[in-house]
Amino acid sequence: MIVVSHEIRFALNVGNRLIFMDDGRIIHDGDPRELYENPPTERLRDFLHAIQ
């Protein structure tokens, strides 16, 4: 099942894979907790900071 959400806490609780897209392209694809706790790019860090 694919679920699209900006609710990061929901995604962390139910997802086993997180895909982060920017401008229609997949930028990151991986473990939700790992990407949340250690965002590899400034773009993902900015997004996570803005929605919290």
C-alpha positions as CSV (number, residue, x, y, z in Angstrom):
1,M,0.0,0.0,0.0
2,I,1.2,3.5,-0.8
3,V,0.2,6.3,1.6
4,V,1.0,9.9,0.8
5,S,1.2,12.2,3.8
6,H,2.9,15.3,5.2
7,E,2.2,14.0,8.7
8,I,5.7,12.8,9.6
9,R,4.8,11.2,12.9
10,F,2.1,9.1,11.2
11,A,4.6,8.1,8.5
12,L,7.2,7.1,11.1
13,N,4.7,5.0,13.0
14,V,3.1,3.1,10.0
15,G,5.7,3.2,7.3
16,N,8.5,0.8,6.6
17,R,9.9,2.9,3.7
18,L,9.9,6.6,3.2
19,I,10.2,8.3,-0.1
20,F,10.9,12.0,-0.1
21,M,10.1,13.9,-3.3
22,D,11.0,17.4,-4.4
23,D,9.8,19.0,-7.6
24,G,8.4,15.6,-8.8
25,R,11.6,13.7,-8.3
26,I,12.5,11.1,-5.7
27,I,15.3,12.6,-3.6
28,H,15.5,10.1,-0.8
29,D,14.3,6.5,-0.4
30,G,14.9,4.6,2.8
31,D,14.1,3.7,6.4
32,P,11.8,6.3,7.9
33,R,13.5,6.5,11.3
34,E,16.9,6.7,9.7
35,L,16.0,9.5,7.4
36,Y,14.1,11.4,10.1
37,E,16.9,11.1,12.7
38,N,19.7,11.7,10.2
39,P,18.5,13.6,7.2
40,P,21.2,13.4,4.5
41,T,20.5,16.7,2.8
42,E,19.7,20.3,3.8
43,R,16.5,20.1,1.7
44,L,15.1,17.2,3.8
45,R,16.3,18.9,7.1
46,D,14.5,22.1,6.1
47,F,11.3,20.1,5.3
48,L,11.3,18.2,8.5
49,H,12.0,21.4,10.5
50,A,9.1,23.3,8.8
51,I,6.5,20.7,9.5
52,Q,7.3,20.2,13.2
